[in-house]
Amino acid sequence: MLFRALIPAAAVLLAACSGPAEAPAGESVIEVKDAFVIKPAAGRDVAGGGLMAYVTGAPVELVGASTDIADRVELHTMTMEDGVMQMRQVDSFTASEGDPIVLQRGGNHLMLFGVDPDIAEGDTVDLSLEFRDSDGTSQTVVTSAEVKGLGD
C-alpha cells in the first residue's frame, strides 16, 4: 500500500528534474539564466548588465530590455579596435538552439542609464526582456537580476 502512495510523488519529482519543455512546432521556449546588473560607481548613474538567454524551437531576437531601476536600457556590443574598447548600441541579439545570447562583462552586454542610486549589492531587481521571432511576434520574459559590485 505504501508503494502505491509513493508512485505519484516519484512522478512529480521526475517531472521537476526534467529539462525545459519541448517547443511546439514553429514556436520558441525562452529560458533566461544568470542575469545581473553592476552597481554604478559612486556618483555615476550608468551601469552594465548581463545574462544568458537560451531558446528551444525557432530562433528569436532580443530586441529590448527595461527595468524599474533605470531610465533606459540599451543592447551593446563591445570590441577592441587598435587597442581601444569600442561599445556600440545594436538593435538586437539572436538566440537559436545551441547558440544562446551571452551578455557579459567585457563582451556584448546590457547598458543601463539613469540607474537608481539607492540600489545595493546583493539586491535583486526585475529585468523585462522583449524577444521577437521571425514572424514579428513579441514575447516578454521577466527575470530577476542580482546587483553585483564593480569587482564581482
Secondary structure, 3 states (H helix, E strand, C coil): CHHHHHHHHHHHHHHHHCCCCCCCCCCEEEEEEEEEEECCCCCCCEEEEEEEEEEEECCEEEEEEECCCCCEEEEEEEEEECCEEEEEEECCEEEECCECEEECCCCCEEEEECCCCCCCCCCEEEEEEEEEECCCCEEEEEEEEEEECCCC
